[in-house]
């Protein structure tokens, strides 16, 4: 996909999408739109606890973050984004998806809820699963 088409696709981002583009390419597109880019590196994430710890770091969650799904949903929904748009670039997500499919599905639900809350606050964007995933079917559309 050309850079122009990727830029257009990112501008229309809502919810969760997949992309074969690199994190660097997507960061450049977000920057061109003036959007906040939040990298979420899943390299060391193979289970729920590691995922929640990585989210705490990547999103700069408050000390009171309870390291559970409900607390994550609350914290993400209340993020002070102070921007027109935001894109979360979740790289290296496949290991978590394959090792813990039920928890991965909950993580996607929490992210969908967060993207909905951001839209209600007038912030465009959402979450992009960057790179290849597991061999199983994943019902997340391409960017």
Residue frames as a rotation matrix with the C-alpha (Angstrom) as fourth column:
UNK 1
0.586 0.810 0.000 0.00
0.810 -0.586 0.000 0.00
0.000 0.000 -1.000 0.00
UNK 2
-0.083 -0.612 0.787 1.35
0.533 -0.694 -0.484 3.42
0.842 0.379 0.384 -0.91
UNK 3
-0.830 -0.304 -0.467 2.16
0.557 -0.409 -0.723 5.98
0.029 -0.861 0.508 1.78
UNK 4
-0.803 0.575 0.156 -0.75
-0.521 -0.805 0.284 8.12
0.289 0.147 0.946 0.61
UNK 5
0.057 0.845 -0.531 -3.21
-0.242 0.528 0.814 5.22
0.968 0.082 0.235 0.98
UNK 6
-0.259 -0.224 -0.940 -1.72
0.786 0.517 -0.340 4.28
0.561 -0.827 0.042 4.38
UNK 7
-0.994 -0.111 -0.017 -2.08
0.103 -0.845 -0.524 7.89
0.044 -0.523 0.851 5.52
UNK 8
-0.421 0.907 0.016 -5.71
-0.688 -0.330 0.646 7.91
0.591 0.261 0.763 4.41
UNK 9
0.119 0.435 -0.893 -6.33
0.215 0.867 0.450 4.55
0.969 -0.245 0.010 6.12
UNK 10
-0.618 -0.411 -0.671 -4.75
0.730 0.018 -0.683 5.77
0.293 -0.912 0.289 9.36
UNK 11
-0.921 0.305 0.244 -6.83
-0.333 -0.940 -0.080 8.96
0.204 -0.155 0.967 9.25
UNK 12
-0.013 0.980 -0.199 -9.97
-0.694 0.134 0.708 6.76
0.720 0.147 0.678 9.14
UNK 13
-0.676 -0.348 -0.650 -8.74
0.124 0.816 -0.565 4.44
0.727 -0.462 -0.508 11.91
UNK 14
-0.004 0.681 0.732 -11.39
-0.932 -0.267 0.243 3.53
0.361 -0.681 0.636 14.42
UNK 15
0.890 0.333 0.310 -11.09
-0.439 0.810 0.389 0.63
-0.122 -0.483 0.867 16.83
UNK 16
0.097 -0.853 0.513 -8.53
-0.320 0.461 0.828 -2.09
-0.943 -0.244 -0.228 16.11
UNK 17
0.889 0.072 -0.452 -6.85
-0.457 0.185 -0.870 -2.91
0.021 0.980 0.197 12.81
UNK 18
0.478 -0.784 0.396 -3.89
0.480 0.611 0.630 -4.99
-0.736 -0.112 0.668 11.60
UNK 19
0.867 -0.243 -0.436 -1.04
-0.484 -0.621 -0.616 -3.72
-0.121 0.745 -0.656 9.45
UNK 20
0.713 -0.676 0.185 1.96
0.700 0.700 -0.142 -5.19
-0.034 0.231 0.972 7.68
UNK 21
0.561 -0.515 0.647 3.64
-0.072 -0.810 -0.582 -1.77
0.824 0.280 -0.492 7.75
UNK 22
-0.295 -0.749 -0.594 6.52
0.685 0.267 -0.678 -1.24
0.666 -0.607 0.434 10.17
UNK 23
0.334 0.325 -0.885 6.26
0.897 -0.397 0.192 0.63
-0.289 -0.858 -0.424 13.45
UNK 24
-0.572 -0.647 -0.504 8.54
0.439 -0.761 0.478 3.33
-0.692 0.052 0.720 11.99
UNK 25
-0.842 0.310 0.441 6.32
0.367 -0.269 0.890 3.77
0.395 0.912 0.112 8.93
UNK 26
0.146 0.976 -0.160 3.19
0.786 -0.017 0.618 4.04
0.601 -0.216 -0.770 11.06
UNK 27
0.079 -0.208 -0.975 4.88
0.822 -0.540 0.182 6.44
-0.565 -0.815 0.129 13.49
UNK 28
-0.894 -0.446 -0.051 5.77
0.318 -0.709 0.629 8.70
-0.317 0.546 0.776 10.54
UNK 29
-0.496 0.793 0.354 2.17
0.471 -0.097 0.877 8.62
0.730 0.601 -0.326 9.30
UNK 30
0.363 0.620 -0.695 0.85
0.921 -0.126 0.368 9.45
0.141 -0.774 -0.617 12.78
UNK 31
-0.317 -0.593 -0.740 3.36
0.647 -0.706 0.288 12.29
-0.693 -0.388 0.608 13.04
UNK 32
-0.931 -0.020 0.364 2.27
0.324 -0.503 0.801 13.65
0.167 0.864 0.475 9.65
UNK 33
-0.039 0.994 0.097 -1.32
0.566 -0.058 0.822 13.73
0.824 0.087 -0.560 10.96
UNK 34
-0.396 -0.181 0.900 -0.23
-0.528 -0.757 -0.385 15.42
0.751 -0.628 0.205 14.19
UNK 35
0.692 0.693 -0.200 -1.46
-0.301 0.530 0.793 12.40
0.656 -0.489 0.576 16.18
UNK 36
0.108 -0.593 0.798 0.02
-0.968 0.119 0.219 11.06
-0.225 -0.797 -0.561 19.38
UNK 37
0.320 -0.114 -0.941 1.70
-0.429 0.868 -0.251 7.70
0.845 0.484 0.228 18.82
UNK 38
0.303 -0.167 0.938 1.94
-0.916 0.220 0.335 5.20
-0.262 -0.961 -0.086 21.69
UNK 39
-0.170 -0.423 -0.890 4.22
-0.617 0.750 -0.238 2.22
0.768 0.509 -0.389 21.00
UNK 40
0.517 0.308 0.799 3.27
-0.796 0.514 0.318 -0.96
-0.313 -0.800 0.511 22.87
UNK 41
-0.227 -0.746 -0.625 6.14
-0.856 0.460 -0.238 -3.43
0.465 0.481 -0.743 22.55
UNK 42
0.728 0.623 0.287 4.95
-0.685 0.656 0.316 -7.00
0.008 -0.426 0.905 23.07
UNK 43
0.050 -0.806 -0.590 8.42
-0.601 0.448 -0.662 -8.57
0.798 0.388 -0.462 22.80
UNK 44
-0.893 -0.449 0.017 8.41
-0.252 0.471 -0.846 -9.72
0.371 -0.760 -0.534 26.44
UNK 45
-0.322 0.874 0.364 4.64
-0.896 -0.156 -0.416 -10.29
-0.307 -0.460 0.833 26.67
UNK 46
-0.794 0.066 -0.604 3.49
-0.233 0.885 0.403 -13.91
0.561 0.461 -0.688 26.83
UNK 47
-0.418 0.687 -0.594 0.78
0.854 0.520 0.001 -13.66
0.310 -0.507 -0.804 29.49
UNK 48
0.539 0.793 0.283 -1.75
0.615 -0.600 0.511 -11.33
0.575 -0.101 -0.812 31.10
UNK 49
0.684 -0.288 -0.670 0.56
0.545 -0.408 0.732 -10.08
-0.485 -0.866 -0.122 33.87
UNK 50
-0.428 -0.899 0.087 3.33
0.692 -0.265 0.672 -9.16
-0.581 0.348 0.736 31.45
UNK 51
-0.265 0.424 0.866 0.79
0.799 -0.406 0.443 -7.46
0.539 0.810 -0.231 29.18
UNK 52
0.778 0.619 -0.109 -0.62
0.557 -0.598 0.577 -5.37
0.292 -0.510 -0.809 32.02
UNK 53
0.315 -0.762 -0.566 2.90
0.567 -0.328 0.756 -4.41
-0.761 -0.559 0.329 33.14
UNK 54
-0.619 -0.558 0.552 3.79
0.764 -0.267 0.588 -3.34
-0.181 0.786 0.592 29.60
UNK 55
0.171 0.769 0.616 0.59
0.733 -0.517 0.442 -1.30
0.659 0.376 -0.652 29.34
UNK 56
0.762 0.079 -0.642 1.42
0.583 -0.516 0.628 0.45
-0.281 -0.853 -0.439 32.63
UNK 57
-0.219 -0.937 -0.271 4.78
0.537 -0.348 0.768 1.48
-0.814 0.023 0.580 31.17
UNK 58
-0.639 -0.091 0.764 3.65
0.766 -0.167 0.621 2.32
0.071 0.982 0.177 27.61
UNK 59
0.181 0.826 0.533 0.63
0.624 -0.516 0.587 4.37
0.760 0.226 -0.609 28.66
UNK 60
-0.756 -0.517 0.402 2.24
0.007 -0.620 -0.785 5.89
0.655 -0.590 0.472 31.76
UNK 61
0.238 0.944 -0.227 -0.59
0.258 0.164 0.952 4.62
0.937 -0.285 -0.204 33.95
UNK 62
0.261 -0.087 0.961 -0.94
-0.739 -0.658 0.141 5.98
0.621 -0.748 -0.236 37.48
UNK 63
-0.753 -0.640 0.153 0.53
-0.556 0.495 -0.668 4.24
0.352 -0.588 -0.729 40.53
UNK 64
-0.371 0.687 0.625 -2.96
-0.681 0.256 -0.686 3.22
-0.632 -0.680 0.373 41.66
UNK 65
0.026 0.340 -0.940 -3.43
-0.908 0.402 0.120 1.12
0.419 0.850 0.319 38.49
UNK 66
0.317 0.291 0.903 -4.69
-0.834 0.539 0.119 -2.20
-0.452 -0.790 0.414 39.87
UNK 67
-0.695 -0.684 -0.221 -3.01
-0.700 0.574 0.426 -4.52
-0.164 0.451 -0.877 37.32
UNK 68
-0.492 0.602 0.630 -6.34
0.398 0.798 -0.452 -6.06
-0.775 0.028 -0.632 36.26
UNK 69
-0.583 0.265 0.768 -8.62
0.796 -0.001 0.605 -5.80
0.161 0.964 -0.210 33.23
UNK 70
0.508 0.859 -0.068 -11.18
0.851 -0.489 0.192 -3.48
0.131 -0.155 -0.979 34.84
UNK 71
0.405 -0.442 -0.800 -8.49
0.332 -0.745 0.579 -1.08
-0.852 -0.500 -0.155 36.02
UNK 72
-0.688 -0.673 0.270 -6.86
0.468 -0.127 0.874 -1.08
-0.554 0.728 0.403 32.58
UNK 73
-0.205 0.703 0.681 -10.17
0.916 -0.108 0.387 -0.31
0.346 0.703 -0.622 30.90
UNK 74
0.731 0.484 -0.480 -10.82
0.652 -0.704 0.283 2.53
-0.201 -0.520 -0.830 33.33
UNK 75
0.069 -0.808 -0.585 -7.33
0.287 -0.546 0.787 4.00
-0.955 -0.222 0.194 32.99
UNK 76
-0.747 -0.374 0.550 -7.29
0.598 -0.018 0.801 3.85
-0.289 0.927 0.238 29.19
UNK 77
0.075 0.886 0.457 -10.76
0.937 -0.219 0.272 5.34
0.342 0.408 -0.847 28.93
UNK 78
0.877 0.264 -0.402 -9.70
0.434 -0.795 0.424 8.26
-0.207 -0.547 -0.811 31.10
UNK 79
-0.142 -0.983 0.114 -6.33
0.943 -0.100 0.316 8.99
-0.300 0.152 0.942 29.48
UNK 80
0.571 0.189 -0.799 -5.71
0.034 -0.978 -0.207 12.69
-0.820 0.091 -0.564 28.99
UNK 81
0.262 -0.446 0.856 -4.70
0.890 0.455 -0.035 12.49
-0.374 0.771 0.516 25.34
UNK 82
0.345 -0.100 -0.933 -4.76
0.030 -0.993 0.117 16.24
-0.938 -0.068 -0.340 24.59
UNK 83
-0.810 -0.564 -0.158 -4.56
-0.176 -0.024 0.984 15.59
-0.559 0.825 -0.080 20.84
UNK 84
-0.094 0.775 -0.625 -6.79
-0.980 -0.181 -0.077 15.30
-0.173 0.605 0.777 17.78
UNK 85
0.719 0.306 -0.624 -5.82
-0.495 0.855 -0.151 11.69
0.488 0.418 0.766 17.27
UNK 86
0.015 -0.698 0.716 -3.99
-0.888 0.319 0.330 8.79
-0.459 -0.641 -0.615 18.84
UNK 87
0.611 0.102 -0.785 -2.64
-0.513 0.806 -0.295 5.53
0.603 0.583 0.544 17.50
UNK 88
0.365 -0.460 0.809 -1.42
-0.682 0.459 0.569 2.67
-0.633 -0.760 -0.146 19.67
UNK 89
0.324 -0.362 -0.874 1.11
-0.780 0.420 -0.463 0.56
0.535 0.832 -0.146 17.76
UNK 90
0.530 -0.054 0.846 1.14
-0.623 0.652 0.432 -2.89
-0.575 -0.757 0.312 19.34
UNK 91
0.180 -0.581 -0.794 4.14
-0.835 0.336 -0.435 -4.72
0.519 0.741 -0.426 17.92
UNK 92
-0.737 -0.565 -0.372 5.19
-0.363 0.794 -0.487 -8.31
0.570 -0.224 -0.791 18.62
UNK 93
-0.214 0.794 0.570 1.66
-0.969 -0.097 -0.228 -9.21
-0.126 -0.601 0.790 19.75
UNK 94
0.170 0.361 -0.917 1.54
-0.678 0.718 0.157 -12.67
0.715 0.595 0.367 18.19
UNK 95
-0.717 -0.494 -0.492 3.20
-0.017 0.718 -0.696 -14.57
0.697 -0.491 -0.523 21.04
UNK 96
-0.841 0.479 0.250 0.59
-0.385 -0.206 -0.899 -13.34
-0.379 -0.853 0.358 23.52
UNK 97
-0.005 0.892 -0.452 -2.23
-0.999 -0.026 -0.042 -14.09
-0.049 0.452 0.891 21.05
UNK 98
0.037 -0.051 -0.998 -0.99
-0.463 0.884 -0.062 -17.63
0.886 0.464 0.009 20.56
UNK 99
-0.809 -0.479 -0.340 0.02
0.062 0.506 -0.860 -18.42
0.584 -0.718 -0.379 24.16
UNK 100
-0.760 0.550 -0.345 -3.06
0.385 -0.046 -0.922 -16.94
-0.523 -0.834 -0.177 25.86
UNK 101
-0.766 0.432 0.476 -5.89
0.416 -0.233 0.879 -16.58
0.491 0.871 -0.001 23.32
UNK 102
0.251 0.910 -0.330 -8.58
0.895 -0.088 0.437 -15.91
0.369 -0.405 -0.837 25.94
UNK 103
0.169 -0.257 -0.952 -6.56
0.652 -0.694 0.304 -13.14
-0.739 -0.672 0.050 27.62
UNK 104
-0.875 -0.471 0.116 -5.59
0.376 -0.506 0.776 -11.75
-0.307 0.723 0.619 24.23
UNK 105
-0.337 0.844 0.416 -9.29
0.692 -0.078 0.718 -11.55
0.638 0.530 -0.558 23.33
UNK 106
0.502 0.480 -0.720 -9.97
0.851 -0.424 0.311 -9.67
-0.156 -0.768 -0.621 26.58
UNK 107
-0.384 -0.724 -0.574 -7.11
0.502 -0.685 0.528 -7.27
-0.775 -0.086 0.626 25.78
UNK 108
-0.861 0.119 0.495 -8.70
0.440 -0.313 0.842 -6.56
0.255 0.942 0.217 22.38
UNK 109
0.171 0.983 -0.061 -12.08
0.840 -0.113 0.530 -5.95
0.515 -0.142 -0.846 24.08
UNK 110
0.290 -0.148 -0.946 -10.45
0.736 -0.597 0.319 -3.51
-0.611 -0.789 -0.064 26.51
UNK 111
-0.767 -0.626 -0.143 -8.77
0.362 -0.606 0.708 -1.69
-0.530 0.491 0.691 23.62
UNK 112
-0.518 0.666 0.538 -12.08
0.641 -0.115 0.759 -1.50
0.567 0.737 -0.367 21.71
UNK 113
0.479 0.693 -0.539 -13.70
0.873 -0.314 0.373 0.03
0.090 -0.649 -0.756 24.77
UNK 114
-0.106 -0.619 -0.778 -10.85
0.562 -0.683 0.467 2.53
-0.821 -0.387 0.420 25.09
UNK 115
-0.900 -0.227 0.372 -11.08
0.434 -0.382 0.816 3.50
-0.043 0.896 0.443 21.41
UNK 116
-0.021 0.972 0.234 -14.83
0.794 -0.126 0.595 4.05
0.607 0.198 -0.769 21.87
UNK 117
0.492 0.152 -0.857 -14.21
0.777 -0.521 0.353 6.26
-0.393 -0.840 -0.374 24.93
UNK 118
-0.559 -0.760 -0.332 -11.60
0.465 -0.618 0.633 8.26
-0.687 0.199 0.699 22.99
UNK 119
-0.688 0.375 0.621 -14.06
0.585 -0.220 0.781 8.80
0.429 0.900 -0.069 20.13
UNK 120
0.388 0.887 -0.250 -16.67
0.859 -0.250 0.446 10.02
0.333 -0.388 -0.859 22.60
UNK 121
0.327 -0.382 -0.864 -14.07
0.545 -0.671 0.503 12.54
-0.772 -0.636 -0.011 23.80
UNK 122
0.921 0.132 -0.366 -13.53
-0.194 -0.658 -0.727 13.70
-0.338 0.741 -0.581 20.21
UNK 123
-0.069 -0.996 -0.048 -10.19
-0.740 0.018 0.672 11.92
-0.669 0.082 -0.739 19.72
UNK 124
0.708 0.261 -0.656 -9.74
-0.684 0.483 -0.546 10.00
0.175 0.836 0.521 16.45
UNK 125
-0.265 -0.919 -0.290 -7.71
-0.867 0.359 -0.346 6.83
0.422 0.160 -0.892 16.07
UNK 126
0.852 0.506 0.136 -7.32
-0.516 0.765 0.384 3.48
0.090 -0.397 0.913 17.72
UNK 127
0.225 -0.726 0.650 -5.04
-0.484 0.495 0.721 0.49
-0.845 -0.477 -0.240 17.96
UNK 128
0.584 -0.136 -0.800 -2.95
-0.750 0.285 -0.596 -1.13
0.309 0.949 0.065 15.23
UNK 129
0.668 -0.399 0.628 -1.59
-0.026 0.832 0.555 -4.67
-0.744 -0.387 0.545 15.56
UNK 130
0.472 -0.588 -0.656 1.72
-0.870 -0.433 -0.237 -4.33
-0.145 0.683 -0.716 13.75
UNK 131
-0.562 -0.807 -0.183 3.29
-0.826 0.538 0.167 -7.24
-0.036 0.245 -0.969 11.93
UNK 132
-0.348 0.394 -0.851 2.38
-0.355 0.784 0.509 -10.85
0.868 0.479 -0.133 11.40
UNK 133
0.069 0.473 0.878 0.18
-0.997 0.059 0.047 -12.75
-0.030 -0.879 0.476 13.79
UNK 134
-0.470 -0.188 0.863 -0.39
-0.362 0.932 0.006 -16.37
-0.805 -0.309 -0.506 14.67
UNK 135
-0.994 0.025 -0.105 -1.52
-0.084 0.435 0.897 -18.84
0.068 0.900 -0.430 12.03
UNK 136
-0.471 0.880 -0.064 -5.02
0.793 0.391 -0.466 -19.01
-0.385 -0.270 -0.882 13.51
UNK 137
-0.122 0.549 0.827 -7.83
0.706 -0.537 0.461 -16.89
0.697 0.640 -0.322 12.15
UNK 138
-0.614 -0.049 -0.788 -7.98
0.640 -0.615 -0.461 -13.45
-0.462 -0.787 0.408 13.76
UNK 139
0.165 0.818 0.551 -11.06
0.972 -0.230 0.051 -11.39
0.168 0.527 -0.833 13.05
UNK 140
0.198 -0.190 -0.962 -9.31
0.302 -0.921 0.244 -8.01
-0.933 -0.339 -0.125 12.93
UNK 141
0.882 0.210 0.422 -9.55
0.455 -0.140 -0.880 -6.13
-0.126 0.968 -0.219 9.63
UNK 142
-0.156 -0.954 0.256 -6.51
0.988 -0.148 0.050 -4.74
-0.010 0.261 0.965 7.85
UNK 143
-0.065 0.002 -0.998 -5.74
0.291 -0.956 -0.021 -1.03
-0.954 -0.292 0.062 8.07
